[in-house]
Each structure stands twice: as C-alpha cells, then as structure tokens.
Amino acid sequence: MSSLSDSESANSVNNVVKEYSNPYDDPLFLSTSDYPGMQLVSGVFSSKRFLNWSRGIVLALGSKNKHGFLTRTTVMPDANSSKFQQWKRSNNMVRCWILNSMSLEMKEGFMTAKSAKQLWTDITERYELESFPNCTCGILQQCTFKILKRVLEQASKEKVMTFLMGLNDAYDNLRSNILSMESLPNTNKAYSMVQQIEIQKHITNVLNSAQNSSAFMATNADVEGCVQGFTVSRC
C-alpha cells in the first residue's frame, strides 16, 4: 500500500510540474507579450474579403492556443472556480484582438458582444454570405448575362430581407422606408440605419429624463419656499 501511495504522490507531483512547465498548453495562459491593443492580422477587416480575414484570425488564435474561445471548447468555468477570473481575462483579451483587427467603423457594431464566441458568431453571420465563392475559371465572368453578379446581388438582397423581417414592430416605419427604396441597401447600410434609430431613441430618453428631473426639482423648490405650517393646497 505504501509503494502505491508513493507512486500516486509521485504522479501527482509530476502532473503539477508538467502543467507549470508547459504554460502554453493552457488555453487560459496569457504571456507577457499578449496585450489588449495587439492586432492579430496585418490588414484590418472593412467588410471586404471576409473569408481570407477570418482564416487569418483563426490561424492566429490557433497559434496562441485560443481558438477554443471561438468554438466554446474552452468552457467558461463556474463563477466560484479559481479559474473563472483567468478565463474572463483571456476571453476579454480575445475579444480585444478580434476588434483590433477590424476597421473603426466596423467594430462599433460589435462592441456589445459579451464573449469572444458571441462576437465571432455575430461577425460570421453578418458577413460570411457576402463572401460568396468567386469563380476562378473565367466562364462566369465571360457570360454576357453577368450571372455571377446577379447571383451575388440576389444573395445580398435575401440577407437584407432576412435582417429586416427580424426587426420588431418598433421599426415598422424604418422597415417600410427601406423596402420602398428604389434599390435595397446592403446589410451594413441597413444595420447602420437601425443603429441611428437606436441612438436617436437614447438621446430622446436622456433629454426627457433631464426635463422630468428639472421639473421635479423646481416643484420641490416651490414647496420648500412655503411658510412653515402651510400645505401646498393652502399656498
């Protein structure tokens, strides 16, 4: 029994040593060269060539053992786990890296994603269809009916329609305005128009809240100015 216990203890020690001697095998490990402002690929994504850009991101994250954050194979630990804060830091770092690899205009639409997985899913769902495979044989390009262009235009229209139909009733007017346009905007433009509506709503709510607060303070000031013993109704 003693020899078995000694063997188990030795194995346990070896496992601990192995874990710490190979920190790069741990997907939660961040080296001193990893920092939030780092850009994973040489060129930033600006809605063009999504396929090549996404492949570069996947390769870069794979080289850092962080690809699991995109596929959820690197599972988020329980909030009470000692690994939770380490996972949270790594998840935020991956989010920063992806956003840093996008143009300023593009990243603004994805800042609310709470996890690297959600961020990657949102980006992929919006742009992978626009990366429709191009024909390299030259036959489609030579076609006098320009079939390739028509296929891409139809795919873009279908994506915009899917996006518009997914909006709730609060956007009925915007949806009607877009559908009445002579030519449908692309998905990015439609999304930008929705964002503008959201910004306007937010500003309106802030202004209304400020006006209500001012009115409340003015009312209280009038009451406080009354003679002691008088009620508002007797003023």
NUSEVEX-136840 format. One record per atom (N, C-alpha, C): residue in one letter; atom name; x, z, y. Coordinates in steps of 0.2 Angstrom, whole numbers, plus 5000, padded with zeros to 4 digits. Atoms other than C-alpha are relative to their C-alpha. Example, Ala and Ser with C-alpha at 12.3 -4.5 7.8 and 13.67 -1.06 7.14 Angstrom:
<tinus>
('a' 'N' (5004 5000 4994))
('a' 'CA' (5062 5039 4978))
('a' 'C' (5004 5000 5006))
('s' 'N' (4996 4999 4994))
('s' 'CA' (5068 5036 4995))
('s' 'C' (4996 5003 5005))
</tinus>
This chain:
<tinus>
('m' 'N' (5004 5000 4994))
('m' 'CA' (5000 5000 5000))
('m' 'C' (5004 5000 5006))
('s' 'N' (4996 5000 4994))
('s' 'CA' (5014 5004 5012))
('s' 'C' (5003 4994 5001))
('s' 'N' (4996 5007 4999))
('s' 'CA' (5023 4987 5009))
('s' 'C' (4995 4996 5003))
('l' 'N' (5005 5004 4997))
('l' 'CA' (5006 4979 5013))
('l' 'C' (4999 5001 5007))
('s' 'N' (5001 4998 4993))
('s' 'CA' (5003 4989 5029))
('s' 'C' (5006 4997 5004))
('d' 'N' (4994 5002 4996))
('d' 'CA' (5021 4985 5034))
('d' 'C' (5000 4992 5001))
('s' 'N' (5000 5008 4999))
('s' 'CA' (5018 4966 5031))
('s' 'C' (4995 4998 5005))
('e' 'N' (5005 5002 4995))
('e' 'CA' (5002 4966 5041))
('e' 'C' (5002 5002 5007))
('s' 'N' (4998 4998 4994))
('s' 'CA' (5010 4975 5055))
('s' 'C' (5005 4995 5003))
('a' 'N' (4995 5005 4998))
('a' 'CA' (5024 4963 5055))
('a' 'C' (4997 4993 5002))
('n' 'N' (5004 5006 4998))
('n' 'CA' (5012 4948 5055))
('n' 'C' (4997 5001 5007))
('s' 'N' (5003 4999 4993))
('s' 'CA' (5003 4956 5070))
('s' 'C' (5005 4999 5005))
('v' 'N' (4995 5000 4994))
('v' 'CA' (5019 4958 5080))
('v' 'C' (5002 4993 5001))
('n' 'N' (4998 5007 5000))
('n' 'CA' (5024 4940 5075))
('n' 'C' (4995 4996 5004))
('n' 'N' (5005 5003 4997))
('n' 'CA' (5007 4934 5081))
('n' 'C' (5000 5001 5008))
('v' 'N' (4999 4998 4993))
('v' 'CA' (5009 4943 5098))
('v' 'C' (5005 4996 5003))
('v' 'N' (4994 5004 4998))
('v' 'CA' (5026 4936 5100))
('v' 'C' (4999 4993 5001))
('k' 'N' (5001 5007 5000))
('k' 'CA' (5021 4919 5096))
('k' 'C' (4995 4998 5006))
('e' 'N' (5005 5001 4995))
('e' 'CA' (5006 4920 5108))
('e' 'C' (5004 5000 5007))
('y' 'N' (4996 5000 4993))
('y' 'CA' (5018 4925 5123))
('y' 'C' (5006 4995 5000))
('s' 'N' (4994 5004 5000))
('s' 'CA' (5032 4914 5118))
('s' 'C' (4998 4993 5001))
('n' 'N' (5003 5007 4999))
('n' 'CA' (5021 4898 5119))
('n' 'C' (4994 5001 5005))
('p' 'N' (5006 4999 4995))
('p' 'CA' (5010 4902 5135))
('p' 'C' (4997 4993 5002))
('y' 'N' (5003 5006 4999))
('y' 'CA' (5007 4883 5137))
('y' 'C' (4995 4998 4995))
('d' 'N' (5005 5001 5005))
('d' 'CA' (4997 4883 5121))
('d' 'C' (4993 5004 5002))
('d' 'N' (5006 4997 4998))
('d' 'CA' (4984 4894 5130))
('d' 'C' (4997 4996 5006))
('p' 'N' (5003 5004 4995))
('p' 'CA' (4972 4884 5140))
('p' 'C' (4998 5004 5006))
('l' 'N' (5001 4996 4994))
('l' 'CA' (4969 4898 5152))
('l' 'C' (5007 5002 5004))
('f' 'N' (4993 4999 4996))
('f' 'CA' (4988 4899 5157))
('f' 'C' (5001 4996 5006))
('l' 'N' (4999 5003 4994))
('l' 'CA' (4992 4894 5174))
('l' 'C' (5008 5001 5002))
('s' 'N' (4993 4999 4998))
('s' 'CA' (5011 4891 5178))
('s' 'C' (5001 5000 5007))
('t' 'N' (4998 4999 4993))
('t' 'CA' (5020 4894 5194))
('t' 'C' (4999 4993 5004))
('s' 'N' (5000 5007 4997))
('s' 'CA' (5019 4875 5198))
('s' 'C' (4993 4998 5001))
('d' 'N' (5007 5002 4999))
('d' 'CA' (5000 4875 5197))
('d' 'C' (4997 5003 5007))
('y' 'N' (5003 4997 4994))
('y' 'CA' (4991 4877 5214))
('y' 'C' (4994 4996 5002))
('p' 'N' (5006 5003 4999))
('p' 'CA' (4974 4873 5221))
('p' 'C' (5000 4993 5004))
('g' 'N' (5000 5006 4996))
('g' 'CA' (4980 4859 5233))
('g' 'C' (5003 4994 4996))
('m' 'N' (4997 5005 5004))
('m' 'CA' (4988 4849 5219))
('m' 'C' (4995 4994 4998))
('q' 'N' (5004 5006 5001))
('q' 'CA' (4982 4831 5216))
('q' 'C' (5002 4997 4993))
('l' 'N' (4998 5002 5007))
('l' 'CA' (4981 4825 5198))
('l' 'C' (5002 4993 4999))
('v' 'N' (4998 5008 5001))
('v' 'CA' (4982 4806 5200))
('v' 'C' (5003 4998 5007))
('s' 'N' (4997 5002 4994))
('s' 'CA' (4991 4796 5213))
('s' 'C' (4995 4997 5005))
('g' 'N' (5005 5003 4996))
('g' 'CA' (4976 4787 5220))
('g' 'C' (4993 5005 5000))
('v' 'N' (5006 4996 5000))
('v' 'CA' (4960 4796 5226))
('v' 'C' (4994 4995 4999))
('f' 'N' (5006 5003 5002))
('f' 'CA' (4943 4791 5220))
('f' 'C' (4995 4999 5006))
('s' 'N' (5004 5002 4994))
('s' 'CA' (4932 4782 5233))
('s' 'C' (4994 4996 4997))
('s' 'N' (5005 5004 5003))
('s' 'CA' (4918 4775 5221))
('s' 'C' (5002 4994 4997))
('k' 'N' (4998 5006 5003))
('k' 'CA' (4928 4761 5215))
('k' 'C' (5005 5001 4994))
('r' 'N' (4996 4999 5006))
('r' 'CA' (4937 4759 5198))
('r' 'C' (5000 5007 4997))
('f' 'N' (5001 4993 5003))
('f' 'CA' (4929 4775 5191))
('f' 'C' (5003 5000 4993))
('l' 'N' (4997 4999 5007))
('l' 'CA' (4935 4771 5173))
('l' 'C' (5007 5001 5000))
('n' 'N' (4993 4999 5000))
('n' 'CA' (4953 4770 5177))
('n' 'C' (5002 5007 5003))
('w' 'N' (4999 4994 4997))
('w' 'CA' (4952 4785 5189))
('w' 'C' (4998 5006 4995))
('s' 'N' (5002 4994 5004))
('s' 'CA' (4943 4796 5176))
('s' 'C' (5004 5000 4994))
('r' 'N' (4995 5000 5006))
('r' 'CA' (4955 4791 5162))
('r' 'C' (5006 5004 5002))
('g' 'N' (4994 4996 4998))
('g' 'CA' (4969 4797 5173))
('g' 'C' (4999 5007 5001))
('i' 'N' (5002 4993 5000))
('i' 'CA' (4960 4813 5176))
('i' 'C' (5001 5004 4993))
('v' 'N' (5000 4997 5007))
('v' 'CA' (4958 4816 5158))
('v' 'C' (5007 5001 4997))
('l' 'N' (4993 5000 5002))
('l' 'CA' (4976 4812 5154))
('l' 'C' (5004 5006 5003))
('a' 'N' (4997 4995 4997))
('a' 'CA' (4982 4823 5167))
('a' 'C' (4998 5007 4998))
('l' 'N' (5003 4993 5002))
('l' 'CA' (4971 4838 5162))
('l' 'C' (5002 5001 4993))
('g' 'N' (4998 4999 5007))
('g' 'CA' (4976 4835 5144))
('g' 'C' (5007 5002 5000))
('s' 'N' (4993 4998 5000))
('s' 'CA' (4994 4836 5148))
('s' 'C' (5001 5008 5002))
('k' 'N' (4999 4993 4998))
('k' 'CA' (4991 4853 5156))
('k' 'C' (4996 5005 4995))
('n' 'N' (5004 4996 5005))
('n' 'CA' (4980 4859 5141))
('n' 'C' (4994 5003 5003))
('k' 'N' (5006 4998 4997))
('k' 'CA' (4965 4860 5152))
('k' 'C' (4994 4995 4999))
('h' 'N' (5006 5004 5002))
('h' 'CA' (4954 4846 5145))
('h' 'C' (4994 5003 4998))
('g' 'N' (5006 4996 5003))
('g' 'CA' (4943 4859 5136))
('g' 'C' (4995 5002 5006))
('f' 'N' (5005 4998 4995))
('f' 'CA' (4936 4863 5153))
('f' 'C' (4995 4995 5002))
('l' 'N' (5004 5006 4999))
('l' 'CA' (4928 4846 5154))
('l' 'C' (4995 5000 4994))
('t' 'N' (5004 5001 5006))
('t' 'CA' (4921 4847 5136))
('t' 'C' (4997 5006 4998))
('r' 'N' (5002 4994 5001))
('r' 'CA' (4917 4865 5136))
('r' 'C' (5003 5003 4993))
('t' 'N' (4997 4997 5006))
('t' 'CA' (4928 4868 5121))
('t' 'C' (5004 5006 5002))
('t' 'N' (4997 4993 4997))
('t' 'CA' (4937 4881 5132))
('t' 'C' (4994 5004 5002))
('v' 'N' (5007 4996 4999))
('v' 'CA' (4922 4893 5131))
('v' 'C' (5001 5005 5005))
('m' 'N' (4999 4994 4995))
('m' 'CA' (4919 4905 5145))
('m' 'C' (4999 5006 4996))
('p' 'N' (5000 4994 5003))
('p' 'CA' (4922 4922 5139))
('p' 'C' (4994 5005 5003))
('d' 'N' (5005 4996 4997))
('d' 'CA' (4909 4936 5141))
('d' 'C' (5003 5004 5007))
('a' 'N' (4998 4997 4993))
('a' 'CA' (4909 4944 5159))
('a' 'C' (5004 5006 4999))
('n' 'N' (4996 4994 5001))
('n' 'CA' (4916 4960 5151))
('n' 'C' (5006 4999 4997))
('s' 'N' (4994 5001 5004))
('s' 'CA' (4930 4952 5142))
('s' 'C' (5006 5000 5005))
('s' 'N' (4994 5000 4996))
('s' 'CA' (4948 4954 5148))
('s' 'C' (5002 4993 5002))
('k' 'N' (4998 5007 4999))
('k' 'CA' (4950 4935 5148))
('k' 'C' (4995 4997 5005))
('f' 'N' (5005 5003 4995))
('f' 'CA' (4935 4932 5160))
('f' 'C' (5003 4998 5006))
('q' 'N' (4997 5001 4994))
('q' 'CA' (4944 4933 5176))
('q' 'C' (5006 4994 4999))
('q' 'N' (4995 5005 5001))
('q' 'CA' (4958 4922 5169))
('q' 'C' (4997 4993 4999))
('w' 'N' (5004 5006 5001))
('w' 'CA' (4945 4909 5163))
('w' 'C' (4998 4998 5007))
('k' 'N' (5003 5001 4994))
('k' 'CA' (4937 4910 5180))
('k' 'C' (5005 4997 5005))
('r' 'N' (4994 5003 4996))
('r' 'CA' (4954 4906 5189))
('r' 'C' (5001 4993 4998))
('s' 'N' (4998 5006 5002))
('s' 'CA' (4958 4892 5178))
('s' 'C' (4994 4995 5001))
('n' 'N' (5006 5004 4999))
('n' 'CA' (4940 4885 5179))
('n' 'C' (5000 4997 5008))
('n' 'N' (5000 5002 4992))
('n' 'CA' (4941 4885 5199))
('n' 'C' (5006 4996 5001))
('m' 'N' (4994 5004 4999))
('m' 'CA' (4959 4878 5198))
('m' 'C' (4998 4992 4998))
('v' 'N' (5002 5007 5002))
('v' 'CA' (4952 4863 5188))
('v' 'C' (4996 4996 5004))
('r' 'N' (5005 5003 4995))
('r' 'CA' (4938 4860 5200))
('r' 'C' (5004 4998 5006))
('c' 'N' (4996 5002 4994))
('c' 'CA' (4950 4860 5214))
('c' 'C' (5004 4994 4999))
('w' 'N' (4996 5006 5001))
('w' 'CA' (4961 4847 5206))
('w' 'C' (4996 4994 5000))
('i' 'N' (5004 5005 5001))
('i' 'CA' (4947 4836 5202))
('i' 'C' (4998 4998 5007))
('l' 'N' (5002 5002 4993))
('l' 'CA' (4940 4837 5220))
('l' 'C' (5006 4997 5004))
('n' 'N' (4994 5003 4997))
('n' 'CA' (4958 4834 5227))
('n' 'C' (5001 4993 4999))
('s' 'N' (4999 5007 5002))
('s' 'CA' (4958 4818 5218))
('s' 'C' (4995 4995 5002))
('m' 'N' (5005 5004 4997))
('m' 'CA' (4943 4812 5227))
('m' 'C' (5000 4999 5008))
('s' 'N' (5000 5001 4993))
('s' 'CA' (4941 4805 5245))
('s' 'C' (4996 5005 5003))
('l' 'N' (5004 4995 4996))
('l' 'CA' (4934 4817 5258))
('l' 'C' (4993 4999 5000))
('e' 'N' (5007 5001 5000))
('e' 'CA' (4918 4808 5259))
('e' 'C' (4996 5001 4993))
('m' 'N' (5003 4999 5007))
('m' 'CA' (4915 4808 5240))
('m' 'C' (5000 5007 4998))
('k' 'N' (5000 4993 5002))
('k' 'CA' (4920 4826 5237))
('k' 'C' (4994 5005 5003))
('e' 'N' (5005 4996 4997))
('e' 'CA' (4907 4833 5249))
('e' 'C' (4993 5000 4996))
('g' 'N' (5006 5000 5004))
('g' 'CA' (4893 4828 5237))
('g' 'C' (5000 5004 4994))
('f' 'N' (4999 4996 5006))
('f' 'CA' (4900 4839 5223))
('f' 'C' (5003 5007 5001))
('m' 'N' (4997 4993 4999))
('m' 'CA' (4906 4855 5231))
('m' 'C' (4996 5006 4997))
('t' 'N' (5004 4994 5003))
('t' 'CA' (4891 4865 5224))
('t' 'C' (5001 5001 4993))
('a' 'N' (4999 5000 5007))
('a' 'CA' (4896 4862 5206))
('a' 'C' (5003 5007 4998))
('k' 'N' (4998 4993 5001))
('k' 'CA' (4899 4880 5199))
('k' 'C' (5005 5000 4994))
('s' 'N' (4995 5000 5005))
('s' 'CA' (4910 4874 5184))
('s' 'C' (5003 4993 5000))
('a' 'N' (4996 5006 5001))
('a' 'CA' (4923 4861 5180))
('a' 'C' (4995 4995 4996))
('k' 'N' (5004 5004 5005))
('k' 'CA' (4911 4855 5166))
('k' 'C' (4994 4997 5004))
('q' 'N' (5006 5003 4996))
('q' 'CA' (4896 4853 5178))
('q' 'C' (5002 4995 5005))
('l' 'N' (4997 5004 4995))
('l' 'CA' (4907 4845 5191))
('l' 'C' (5001 4993 4997))
('w' 'N' (4999 5006 5003))
('w' 'CA' (4913 4832 5179))
('w' 'C' (4994 4996 4997))
('t' 'N' (5006 5003 5002))
('t' 'CA' (4896 4829 5172))
('t' 'C' (4996 4996 5006))
('d' 'N' (5003 5003 4994))
('d' 'CA' (4889 4826 5189))
('d' 'C' (5003 4993 5003))
('i' 'N' (4996 5005 4998))
('i' 'CA' (4903 4814 5194))
('i' 'C' (4999 4994 4995))
('t' 'N' (5000 5005 5005))
('t' 'CA' (4902 4804 5177))
('t' 'C' (4993 4997 5000))
('e' 'N' (5006 5003 5000))
('e' 'CA' (4883 4802 5178))
('e' 'C' (4998 4996 5006))
('r' 'N' (5002 5004 4994))
('r' 'CA' (4883 4795 5195))
('r' 'C' (5004 4994 5000))
('y' 'N' (4996 5006 4999))
('y' 'CA' (4897 4783 5193))
('y' 'C' (5002 4996 4994))
('e' 'N' (4998 5003 5006))
('e' 'CA' (4900 4778 5175))
('e' 'C' (4996 4993 5000))
('l' 'N' (5004 5007 5001))
('l' 'CA' (4886 4764 5176))
('l' 'C' (5003 4995 5005))
('e' 'N' (4998 5004 4995))
('e' 'CA' (4894 4757 5191))
('e' 'C' (5007 4997 4998))
('s' 'N' (4994 5003 5003))
('s' 'CA' (4910 4754 5181))
('s' 'C' (4998 4996 4994))
('f' 'N' (5002 5004 5006))
('f' 'CA' (4901 4741 5170))
('f' 'C' (5006 4995 4998))
('p' 'N' (4995 5004 5002))
('p' 'CA' (4914 4732 5160))
('p' 'C' (5001 4993 5002))
('n' 'N' (4999 5007 4997))
('n' 'CA' (4921 4716 5168))
('n' 'C' (5002 4995 4994))
('c' 'N' (4998 5005 5004))
('c' 'CA' (4923 4700 5158))
('c' 'C' (5007 4998 5002))
('t' 'N' (4993 5002 4998))
('t' 'CA' (4941 4695 5157))
('t' 'C' (5001 4993 4997))
('c' 'N' (4999 5006 5003))
('c' 'CA' (4939 4679 5148))
('c' 'C' (4999 4994 5005))
('g' 'N' (5001 5005 4994))
('g' 'CA' (4933 4670 5164))
('g' 'C' (4994 4996 4999))
('i' 'N' (5006 5004 5001))
('i' 'CA' (4917 4662 5156))
('i' 'C' (4995 5002 5005))
('l' 'N' (5006 4998 4995))
('l' 'CA' (4905 4673 5166))
('l' 'C' (5001 4999 5007))
('q' 'N' (4999 5001 4993))
('q' 'CA' (4914 4671 5182))
('q' 'C' (4999 4992 5002))
('q' 'N' (5001 5007 4999))
('q' 'CA' (4913 4652 5180))
('q' 'C' (4993 4998 4999))
('c' 'N' (5007 5002 5001))
('c' 'CA' (4895 4652 5176))
('c' 'C' (4997 4999 5007))
('t' 'N' (5003 5002 4993))
('t' 'CA' (4886 4643 5191))
('t' 'C' (4994 5005 5001))
('f' 'N' (5006 4995 4998))
('f' 'CA' (4871 4656 5189))
('f' 'C' (5002 5007 5002))
('k' 'N' (4997 4994 4998))
('k' 'CA' (4883 4670 5193))
('k' 'C' (4996 5006 4996))
('i' 'N' (5004 4995 5004))
('i' 'CA' (4875 4680 5178))
('i' 'C' (5004 5007 5001))
('l' 'N' (4997 4993 5000))
('l' 'CA' (4888 4694 5179))
('l' 'C' (4998 5004 5006))
('k' 'N' (5002 4997 4994))
('k' 'CA' (4884 4698 5197))
('k' 'C' (4993 5002 5000))
('r' 'N' (5007 4998 5001))
('r' 'CA' (4866 4698 5193))
('r' 'C' (4999 5006 4995))
('v' 'N' (5001 4994 5005))
('v' 'CA' (4868 4710 5178))
('v' 'C' (5003 5006 5004))
('l' 'N' (4998 4994 4997))
('l' 'CA' (4878 4722 5189))
('l' 'C' (4995 5002 5006))
('e' 'N' (5005 4998 4995))
('e' 'CA' (4865 4721 5203))
('e' 'C' (4994 5003 4997))
('q' 'N' (5006 4997 5003))
('q' 'CA' (4851 4725 5191))
('q' 'C' (5002 5007 4998))
('a' 'N' (4998 4994 5002))
('a' 'CA' (4861 4739 5184))
('a' 'C' (5000 5005 5005))
('s' 'N' (4999 4996 4994))
('s' 'CA' (4864 4746 5201))
('s' 'C' (4992 5002 5002))
('k' 'N' (5007 4999 4997))
('k' 'CA' (4845 4744 5206))
('k' 'C' (4997 5005 4995))
('e' 'N' (5003 4996 5004))
('e' 'CA' (4840 4753 5190))
('e' 'C' (5002 5007 5001))
('k' 'N' (4997 4993 4999))
('k' 'CA' (4851 4768 5193))
('k' 'C' (4997 5003 5007))
('v' 'N' (5003 4998 4994))
('v' 'CA' (4844 4769 5211))
('v' 'C' (4993 5002 4999))
('m' 'N' (5007 4998 5001))
('m' 'CA' (4826 4769 5205))
('m' 'C' (5000 5006 4996))
('t' 'N' (5000 4994 5004))
('t' 'CA' (4830 4782 5192))
('t' 'C' (5001 5006 5004))
('f' 'N' (4998 4995 4995))
('f' 'CA' (4838 4793 5206))
('f' 'C' (4994 5002 5004))
('l' 'N' (5005 4999 4996))
('l' 'CA' (4823 4790 5217))
('l' 'C' (4994 5004 4997))
('m' 'N' (5005 4997 5004))
('m' 'CA' (4810 4794 5204))
('m' 'C' (5001 5007 4998))
('g' 'N' (4998 4993 5002))
('g' 'CA' (4819 4810 5200))
('g' 'C' (4999 5005 5006))
('l' 'N' (5001 4996 4994))
('l' 'CA' (4816 4817 5218))
('l' 'C' (4993 5003 5000))
('n' 'N' (5007 4996 5000))
('n' 'CA' (4802 4830 5220))
('n' 'C' (4996 4997 5006))
('d' 'N' (5005 5003 4995))
('d' 'CA' (4787 4827 5231))
('d' 'C' (5002 5001 5008))
('a' 'N' (4998 4999 4993))
('a' 'CA' (4795 4834 5247))
('a' 'C' (5004 4994 5003))
('y' 'N' (4996 5006 4997))
('y' 'CA' (4805 4817 5248))
('y' 'C' (4996 4994 4999))
('d' 'N' (5004 5006 5001))
('d' 'CA' (4790 4806 5246))
('d' 'C' (5001 4995 5006))
('n' 'N' (4999 5004 4994))
('n' 'CA' (4792 4799 5264))
('n' 'C' (5007 4996 4999))
('l' 'N' (4993 5003 5001))
('l' 'CA' (4811 4796 5261))
('l' 'C' (5000 4994 4994))
('r' 'N' (5001 5004 5006))
('r' 'CA' (4807 4788 5244))
('r' 'C' (4996 4993 5002))
('s' 'N' (5004 5006 4998))
('s' 'CA' (4794 4776 5252))
('s' 'C' (5004 4996 5005))
('n' 'N' (4996 5004 4995))
('n' 'CA' (4806 4771 5266))
('n' 'C' (5005 4996 4996))
('i' 'N' (4994 5003 5003))
('i' 'CA' (4820 4767 5254))
('i' 'C' (4997 4994 4996))
('l' 'N' (5003 5005 5004))
('l' 'CA' (4808 4757 5242))
('l' 'C' (4997 4994 5004))
('s' 'N' (5003 5005 4996))
('s' 'CA' (4801 4747 5257))
('s' 'C' (5006 4996 5003))
('m' 'N' (4994 5004 4997))
('m' 'CA' (4819 4741 5262))
('m' 'C' (5000 4993 4997))
('e' 'N' (5000 5007 5003))
('e' 'CA' (4822 4723 5260))
('e' 'C' (5005 4999 4994))
('s' 'N' (4995 4999 5006))
('s' 'CA' (4837 4727 5248))
('s' 'C' (5001 5007 4999))
('l' 'N' (4999 4993 5002))
('l' 'CA' (4839 4743 5239))
('l' 'C' (5007 5002 5002))
('p' 'N' (4993 4997 5000))
('p' 'CA' (4855 4754 5244))
('p' 'C' (5002 5001 4994))
('n' 'N' (4997 4998 5006))
('n' 'CA' (4867 4758 5231))
('n' 'C' (4999 5008 4999))
('t' 'N' (5002 4993 5002))
('t' 'CA' (4866 4776 5223))
('t' 'C' (5004 5004 5005))
('n' 'N' (4997 4996 4995))
('n' 'CA' (4879 4783 5235))
('n' 'C' (4997 5000 5007))
('k' 'N' (5003 5001 4994))
('k' 'CA' (4870 4777 5250))
('k' 'C' (4993 5004 5000))
('a' 'N' (5006 4996 5001))
('a' 'CA' (4853 4784 5243))
('a' 'C' (5001 5008 5000))
('y' 'N' (4999 4993 5001))
('y' 'CA' (4861 4801 5239))
('y' 'C' (5002 5002 5007))
('s' 'N' (4998 4997 4993))
('s' 'CA' (4869 4802 5257))
('s' 'C' (4993 5001 5004))
('m' 'N' (5006 4999 4996))
('m' 'CA' (4851 4799 5264))
('m' 'C' (4997 5006 4998))
('v' 'N' (5004 4994 5002))
('v' 'CA' (4844 4813 5254))
('v' 'C' (5004 5006 5003))
('q' 'N' (4996 4995 4997))
('q' 'CA' (4859 4824 5260))
('q' 'C' (4998 5001 5007))
('q' 'N' (5001 5000 4993))
('q' 'CA' (4855 4820 5278))
('q' 'C' (4993 5004 5001))
('i' 'N' (5006 4997 5000))
('i' 'CA' (4837 4826 5275))
('i' 'C' (5001 5008 4999))
('e' 'N' (4999 4993 5002))
('e' 'CA' (4843 4842 5267))
('e' 'C' (5004 5004 5006))
('i' 'N' (4996 4997 4994))
('i' 'CA' (4855 4845 5282))
('i' 'C' (4995 5002 5006))
('q' 'N' (5005 5000 4995))
('q' 'CA' (4840 4842 5294))
('q' 'C' (4996 5006 4999))
('k' 'N' (5005 4994 5002))
('k' 'CA' (4829 4855 5285))
('k' 'C' (5004 5006 5001))
('h' 'N' (4996 4993 4999))
('h' 'CA' (4843 4868 5285))
('h' 'C' (5001 5002 5007))
('i' 'N' (4999 4999 4993))
('i' 'CA' (4846 4866 5304))
('i' 'C' (4993 5002 5003))
('t' 'N' (5007 4998 4998))
('t' 'CA' (4827 4867 5307))
('t' 'C' (4998 5007 4998))
('n' 'N' (5001 4993 5002))
('n' 'CA' (4826 4883 5297))
('n' 'C' (5004 5005 5003))
('v' 'N' (4996 4995 4996))
('v' 'CA' (4840 4891 5306))
('v' 'C' (4998 5001 5007))
('l' 'N' (5002 4999 4993))
('l' 'CA' (4833 4887 5323))
('l' 'C' (4993 5004 5000))
('n' 'N' (5006 4996 5000))
('n' 'CA' (4816 4893 5318))
('n' 'C' (5001 5008 4999))
('s' 'N' (4998 4993 5001))
('s' 'CA' (4824 4909 5311))
('s' 'C' (5002 5004 5006))
('a' 'N' (4997 4997 4993))
('a' 'CA' (4833 4912 5328))
('a' 'C' (4994 5001 5005))
('q' 'N' (5006 4999 4995))
('q' 'CA' (4817 4909 5338))
('q' 'C' (4996 5006 4998))
('n' 'N' (5004 4995 5003))
('n' 'CA' (4807 4921 5327))
('n' 'C' (5004 5007 5002))
('s' 'N' (4996 4994 4999))
('s' 'CA' (4821 4934 5329))
('s' 'C' (5000 5002 5008))
('s' 'N' (5001 4999 4993))
('s' 'CA' (4821 4932 5348))
('s' 'C' (4994 5002 5002))
('a' 'N' (5006 4998 4999))
('a' 'CA' (4803 4934 5349))
('a' 'C' (4999 5007 4998))
('f' 'N' (5001 4993 5002))
('f' 'CA' (4803 4950 5339))
('f' 'C' (5004 5005 5004))
('m' 'N' (4996 4996 4996))
('m' 'CA' (4817 4957 5349))
('m' 'C' (4997 5001 5007))
('a' 'N' (5003 5000 4994))
('a' 'CA' (4808 4953 5365))
('a' 'C' (4993 5004 5000))
('t' 'N' (5006 4996 5001))
('t' 'CA' (4792 4961 5359))
('t' 'C' (5002 5008 4999))
('n' 'N' (4998 4993 5001))
('n' 'CA' (4801 4977 5354))
('n' 'C' (5003 5003 5007))
('a' 'N' (4997 4998 4994))
('a' 'CA' (4810 4977 5371))
('a' 'C' (4994 5002 5005))
('d' 'N' (5006 4999 4996))
('d' 'CA' (4792 4977 5379))
('d' 'C' (4997 5007 4999))
('v' 'N' (5003 4993 5003))
('v' 'CA' (4786 4992 5368))
('v' 'C' (5005 5005 5003))
('e' 'N' (4995 4995 4998))
('e' 'CA' (4802 5002 5372))
('e' 'C' (4999 5002 5007))
('g' 'N' (5000 4999 4993))
('g' 'CA' (4799 5000 5390))
('g' 'C' (4994 5003 5003))
('c' 'N' (5006 4997 4998))
('c' 'CA' (4782 5008 5390))
('c' 'C' (5001 5007 5002))
('v' 'N' (5000 4993 4998))
('v' 'CA' (4778 5025 5397))
('v' 'C' (4999 5004 4994))
('q' 'N' (5001 4996 5006))
('q' 'CA' (4780 5039 5384))
('q' 'C' (4993 5003 4999))
('g' 'N' (5006 4998 5001))
('g' 'CA' (4764 5043 5376))
('g' 'C' (4994 4995 5000))
('f' 'N' (5004 5006 5000))
('f' 'CA' (4756 5026 5379))
('f' 'C' (5001 4996 4994))
('t' 'N' (5000 5005 5005))
('t' 'CA' (4752 5014 5365))
('t' 'C' (5000 4993 5003))
('v' 'N' (5000 5007 4997))
('v' 'CA' (4754 4995 5366))
('v' 'C' (4993 4998 5002))
('s' 'N' (5007 5002 4998))
('s' 'CA' (4735 4994 5367))
('s' 'C' (4998 5002 5007))
('r' 'N' (5001 4997 4994))
('r' 'CA' (4735 5005 5382))
('r' 'C' (5004 4998 5006))
('c' 'N' (4995 5002 4994))
('c' 'CA' (4749 4997 5392))
('c' 'C' (4996 4994 5004))
</tinus>
